[in-house]
Amino acid sequence: MKPFWVIVLLCIGGIAGAVPPTASAQEYDVLIRNGRVLDGSGNPWVRADVAIRGDRIAAVGDLSAASAETVIDAAGRYVAPGFIDVHSHAGGGLTDPALSAAEPLLAQGITTVVVNPDGGGAVDLEQQRADLLEHGLGVNAAPLVPHGSIRRTVMGMADRAPTAEELDRMKALVRQGMERGGFGLSSGPFYAPGSYAETDELVELSREAAAFGGVYQSHIRDESNYTIGLIAAVDEVIQIAREAELPGIVTHIKALGPPVWGFSEAVATRIERARAEDVEVYADQYPYDASATSLTAALVPRWAEAGGRDSLVTRIRTPETRARMLTDMEANLARRGGAERIQFRTFDPDPSIEGQTLAEVAAARGQDPLATALNLIEQETPGIVSFNMNQKDVRRFMRQPWTMTCSDGGLVAMGEGVPHPRNYGAFPRKLRRYVMEENVVELGFAIRSMTHLSASVMGVQDRGQLRAGAYADVVVFDPAQLRDTAEFQDPHQLAEGMEHVIVNGQFAVRNGAFTGDRPGRVLHRQQP
């Protein structure tokens, strides 16, 4: 007979190491059965079940003996990680109680958006977090630290290098943003005031982000031949990534305008060469041959924006500077492919021009297109869609293993303006057109570009994968029904085919209908 103290220890050990009971109706909250599972790695689909408990994936595999409170039959459907939009302008919309449910995003299968791109957005990420959470979130939001906003805060719209004191203040704001959860530094040296920054300034600020494991994401200085040229602008990202020792991302990668069509091969070669030299460089891309920006950004030279909006309007109204602007704008319009390739998406003073091209508006007013452009900009900056890319370049960039998927879209009220259809359809469009119809890339490859690759590059922990322990961001879609329905002249149309979208273990879309729940979170780079 064993001594009493041995019996006590055995009893305690048995309790502490007890084996959990076998699968029961209470073990899993959600069980997705018999789906074609794409785990995010890039592998082809496998037949498997996915179990969810709480906000995490509990198991993936043959779970035929298990049961759950909610069981989804996914036969004939694909099951994938929730999509991660690594370049999103939805941050502002998500603070609006009418938009924070993020239905246009969820309809695409997007469960996480990376906000504050192009160097714009909130400087105070703590306040942004509170604003985003005030009304609840339909999706997760991961903030970047915006260089342009920080520069404007410290230096206004000054077209010069910072003083040592100003640089220190900017570095402190980048550190503060990273401490408050930023996933890296975003920049937009194509736009003012980011365009007034030299490379060494961007390197110094990127080093602050690198100290926290962040990335450098850039709307590059030139996507065409405006200033330094497309190739040199990509080289600048590579240089910053090399010198600051952090991942560099050429965001919404493109060859913009006829002068650089075909340059995708040279750009891809540059990035491959840098990666071979152990420099971590990536890109992201939206699957359209049209971009969207402001008419000012597209046509007005940056020197004319120095000093801000009031200074720009003064220059427009001064004959000498107006004439100089028109000369520079002529070349910029040619880079965009002409007035016929610029379509207005927003213009509050005269919404009737929304959906029309610059050529059409100018003809109706009996004016030269550039004179029309300046007259409009003098009133308010119009938003535009610009048809400026070549499909061969779009496809070549899409095939690269270092290219992630993004939308570059935002959240607007249904019926507001004539926005780029990427707001509603970017992710389904890539799957429908470029995977299922044109076979540009394989399905597993495309899903990886939307999930695991994005999470790995951006440092979004425990998302972008279907594996035990990862957060339960999951989509179930019908390949026969999946499609983008938004069009350039009629963009306010939700994508179709997402039957179930689960965010942090909760249904945001169930049986093709929005639940109204807002289970999204504001993510923090330093926390899982």
SVG drawing of the C-alpha trace seen along z (x, -y; Angstrom):
<svg xmlns="http://www.w3.org/2000/svg" viewBox="-29 -88 53 90">
<polyline fill="none" stroke="black" stroke-width="0.4" points="0.0,0.0 1.3,-3.5 2.0,-6.1 -0.7,-8.7 1.5,-11.6 2.1,-9.6 -1.7,-9.1 -2.2,-12.9 0.4,-13.8 -1.0,-11.4 -4.4,-12.8 -3.2,-16.4 -1.1,-15.4 -4.1,-13.7 -6.3,-16.7 -3.6,-19.1 -2.9,-16.9 -6.4,-15.8 -7.1,-15.0 -10.0,-17.1 -13.1,-15.2 -13.6,-14.0 -15.4,-16.3 -18.9,-17.2 -21.6,-19.7 -20.0,-22.2 -16.4,-21.7 -16.5,-23.9 -18.6,-27.0 -18.4,-26.7 -17.6,-23.8 -17.1,-24.3 -17.4,-20.8 -16.2,-19.4 -14.8,-22.5 -12.0,-23.0 -9.6,-24.5 -7.0,-27.0 -4.8,-27.6 -3.1,-30.7 0.3,-29.1 -0.1,-29.0 -0.8,-25.3 -3.7,-23.9 -6.9,-23.3 -7.4,-20.2 -10.6,-18.7 -10.9,-19.4 -13.0,-20.7 -12.3,-23.9 -13.3,-24.2 -13.6,-27.5 -13.7,-28.0 -14.0,-31.6 -12.0,-33.9 -9.5,-31.3 -9.3,-28.4 -9.2,-25.3 -8.5,-22.6 -8.2,-21.9 -8.4,-18.5 -10.7,-15.5 -13.2,-16.4 -15.9,-14.1 -16.4,-12.9 -16.7,-16.4 -19.8,-18.5 -20.5,-22.1 -23.2,-24.6 -23.1,-25.9 -22.3,-23.6 -21.7,-24.9 -21.8,-22.6 -19.1,-24.0 -19.3,-21.3 -18.4,-22.7 -17.2,-25.9 -13.7,-27.3 -12.7,-28.0 -9.9,-30.5 -8.4,-32.9 -10.1,-36.3 -8.5,-38.7 -6.1,-41.4 -6.2,-44.6 -2.6,-46.0 -3.4,-49.4 -6.8,-50.8 -8.2,-54.3 -11.1,-53.0 -9.8,-54.5 -11.9,-57.6 -15.1,-55.8 -14.7,-53.3 -15.1,-56.1 -18.5,-56.9 -21.4,-55.1 -23.2,-54.7 -20.1,-53.0 -18.3,-51.3 -20.0,-48.0 -17.8,-47.9 -20.3,-46.0 -18.6,-46.8 -15.4,-45.3 -17.0,-42.2 -18.8,-41.5 -15.3,-41.2 -14.1,-38.8 -11.9,-41.5 -11.5,-41.0 -8.5,-43.3 -7.5,-46.6 -4.2,-48.4 -5.0,-52.1 -3.1,-55.4 -1.4,-54.7 0.5,-57.1 1.8,-59.1 -1.7,-60.3 -4.0,-59.7 -3.9,-60.2 -0.7,-61.2 -2.1,-60.3 -2.8,-56.6 -4.2,-56.4 -6.9,-58.9 -7.5,-57.1 -7.9,-53.8 -10.6,-55.4 -12.3,-56.9 -12.4,-53.6 -13.8,-51.7 -16.4,-54.3 -19.2,-52.7 -17.7,-49.2 -15.9,-47.8 -17.0,-45.3 -13.4,-44.5 -10.0,-44.7 -7.9,-47.8 -4.1,-47.9 -2.7,-51.4 0.5,-52.7 2.4,-55.8 2.0,-58.5 5.1,-60.4 3.2,-63.1 0.9,-63.9 3.8,-64.1 5.8,-66.4 2.8,-68.6 2.4,-68.7 6.0,-69.7 6.8,-71.7 3.5,-72.6 3.8,-72.7 7.4,-73.9 9.3,-72.8 12.7,-72.4 14.8,-70.0 14.0,-69.9 16.2,-71.4 17.9,-69.1 15.3,-70.1 12.4,-69.5 13.9,-66.1 14.1,-65.1 10.4,-66.1 9.4,-64.0 11.4,-61.0 9.8,-61.4 6.3,-61.3 7.2,-58.2 8.5,-56.5 5.3,-57.5 3.2,-56.1 5.1,-52.8 4.8,-52.6 1.0,-53.0 0.7,-50.1 1.8,-51.3 2.8,-48.6 5.3,-50.7 5.9,-54.0 3.9,-55.0 5.0,-57.6 3.8,-59.4 6.7,-61.3 4.6,-61.7 2.3,-63.9 2.9,-67.2 4.3,-67.6 5.9,-64.2 7.4,-65.1 9.5,-67.8 11.4,-65.2 14.7,-63.9 15.7,-60.3 17.9,-60.7 14.9,-62.1 12.9,-59.0 15.8,-56.8 16.1,-58.4 12.4,-58.1 12.3,-54.5 15.0,-53.6 12.6,-54.6 10.0,-52.2 12.6,-49.5 13.5,-49.6 9.9,-48.3 10.0,-45.7 7.9,-47.8 7.8,-48.2 8.3,-51.1 5.3,-51.3 5.6,-53.9 3.5,-55.5 6.7,-56.0 8.0,-59.3 7.2,-58.7 5.1,-56.0 5.7,-57.4 8.2,-60.0 7.0,-63.0 10.2,-63.7 12.9,-61.1 11.1,-58.3 9.6,-55.0 12.8,-53.0 14.6,-55.5 11.6,-55.8 11.6,-52.0 15.3,-52.2 14.6,-54.8 12.4,-52.3 15.1,-49.7 17.7,-52.1 15.5,-53.0 14.9,-49.3 18.6,-48.6 19.9,-51.5 17.1,-51.5 17.1,-47.7 13.4,-47.0 11.0,-45.6 10.2,-48.0 6.9,-48.0 6.3,-49.5 2.6,-50.1 -0.1,-49.8 2.7,-49.0 2.1,-50.1 3.6,-51.6 1.5,-54.7 1.0,-56.2 2.1,-55.5 5.7,-56.7 6.4,-53.8 4.2,-51.0 6.3,-47.9 8.5,-49.0 7.1,-46.3 9.8,-43.9 12.6,-46.3 10.9,-47.0 10.5,-43.3 14.2,-42.8 15.2,-45.6 13.2,-44.1 14.5,-40.5 18.1,-41.8 17.6,-43.6 16.1,-40.5 19.0,-38.4 21.2,-40.9 19.3,-40.2 17.2,-43.4 13.6,-42.7 11.4,-44.3 7.8,-43.7 4.9,-45.2 1.1,-45.4 -1.3,-45.8 -5.0,-46.4 -6.3,-44.4 -7.4,-47.3 -5.8,-49.3 -7.2,-52.6 -6.0,-54.5 -7.7,-57.1 -6.3,-60.3 -7.1,-64.0 -7.0,-66.2 -4.5,-68.3 -2.1,-65.4 -2.5,-64.1 -1.9,-67.4 -0.6,-70.2 3.2,-70.5 4.4,-70.2 6.1,-73.5 2.6,-75.1 1.4,-73.4 4.1,-74.7 2.6,-76.7 -0.7,-74.9 -4.1,-75.4 -4.3,-79.2 -0.9,-79.6 -2.0,-77.3 -5.2,-79.3 -3.1,-82.5 -0.8,-81.1 -3.8,-80.0 -5.1,-83.5 -1.8,-85.1 -1.3,-85.3 2.5,-84.6 2.3,-81.6 -0.9,-80.3 0.9,-80.3 3.8,-78.4 1.4,-75.9 -0.4,-75.3 2.9,-74.6 3.9,-71.9 0.3,-70.5 0.4,-69.9 3.1,-67.3 1.4,-65.8 -1.9,-65.4 0.0,-63.6 1.4,-61.2 -2.1,-60.4 -3.0,-59.6 -5.1,-62.7 -8.3,-64.4 -10.4,-61.4 -8.7,-59.1 -9.6,-61.3 -13.1,-60.7 -14.4,-62.7 -15.5,-60.8 -16.2,-63.5 -16.8,-67.3 -19.1,-68.9 -19.5,-72.3 -21.0,-70.6 -21.9,-66.9 -23.3,-66.9 -19.7,-66.4 -19.2,-63.2 -18.8,-60.3 -17.9,-62.6 -14.4,-62.8 -12.3,-66.0 -12.6,-66.1 -16.4,-66.0 -16.6,-68.7 -14.2,-71.0 -16.2,-70.5 -19.4,-71.3 -17.9,-74.5 -16.2,-75.5 -12.8,-75.5 -9.4,-73.9 -9.1,-70.9 -6.3,-72.3 -8.0,-75.6 -11.1,-73.7 -8.9,-71.7 -7.5,-74.8 -10.9,-76.4 -12.2,-73.4 -9.2,-73.1 -9.6,-76.8 -13.0,-76.0 -12.2,-72.6 -9.9,-69.7 -12.0,-67.1 -11.4,-63.4 -10.7,-61.5 -10.3,-58.0 -7.5,-57.9 -7.3,-55.1 -3.5,-54.9 -2.2,-51.4 -1.5,-48.5 -2.8,-45.1 0.5,-43.4 2.1,-45.3 -0.8,-44.6 -0.4,-40.8 3.4,-40.8 3.3,-42.5 0.5,-40.1 2.5,-37.0 5.4,-38.0 5.6,-36.0 6.4,-39.2 3.2,-41.0 0.4,-41.3 -3.2,-42.2 -4.8,-45.5 -7.8,-47.7 -6.4,-51.2 -10.1,-51.9 -12.1,-53.6 -15.5,-53.6 -18.1,-56.0 -21.9,-56.2 -23.8,-54.3 -24.7,-56.7 -22.0,-59.2 -20.1,-60.3 -18.8,-58.0 -15.9,-56.3 -13.4,-53.8 -15.0,-50.4 -12.1,-49.0 -14.0,-50.3 -16.4,-47.5 -14.8,-44.8 -11.0,-44.5 -10.6,-41.1 -13.4,-39.2 -12.3,-40.8 -8.8,-39.3 -10.2,-35.9 -12.9,-36.0 -11.1,-37.6 -7.4,-36.9 -7.7,-33.4 -10.9,-31.8 -11.3,-33.4 -7.9,-34.3 -5.6,-31.9 -3.0,-34.6 -2.3,-33.1 -3.4,-29.9 -6.0,-30.1 -3.7,-29.1 -1.2,-31.7 -3.8,-34.4 -5.2,-33.5 -1.7,-33.6 -1.3,-37.2 -4.4,-38.2 -3.7,-36.4 -0.5,-34.8 2.0,-36.8 0.3,-40.0 0.2,-39.0 3.8,-37.9 5.1,-41.1 3.1,-43.5 3.7,-41.7 0.0,-41.0 0.3,-38.2 -1.8,-35.0 -3.9,-36.0 -3.8,-35.2 -3.7,-31.4 -6.1,-28.6 -4.3,-26.7 -5.0,-25.8 -4.2,-28.8 -4.7,-31.5 -7.4,-34.1 -10.7,-32.9 -10.9,-35.3 -12.4,-33.0 -14.3,-33.3 -16.4,-30.7 -17.2,-31.5 -19.0,-29.9 -16.7,-29.9 -19.7,-29.8 -21.2,-33.0 -18.1,-35.0 -17.8,-38.2 -17.4,-41.9 -20.4,-43.8 -19.1,-47.4 -18.4,-49.2 -16.7,-52.5 -19.9,-54.3 -22.0,-52.4 -19.7,-51.6 -22.0,-51.4 -22.7,-47.7 -21.6,-45.1 -19.6,-42.1 -21.3,-38.7 -20.4,-35.1 -19.2,-35.5 -21.6,-33.1 -19.9,-33.4 -17.4,-35.9 -16.2,-35.3 -14.2,-38.0 -12.6,-37.0 -14.8,-34.0 -18.1,-35.9 -20.3,-35.9 -20.2,-39.3 -21.8,-37.6 -23.9,-34.5 -25.6,-32.7 -24.9,-35.6 -26.5,-38.2 -24.9,-40.8 -25.4,-40.0 -25.0,-43.6 -22.4,-42.5 -19.2,-44.5 -16.5,-42.1 -13.5,-43.9 -10.6,-45.1 -7.9,-47.8 -4.7,-45.7 -1.4,-46.6 2.0,-45.8 3.5,-44.9 0.6,-42.6 -0.8,-39.4"/>
</svg>
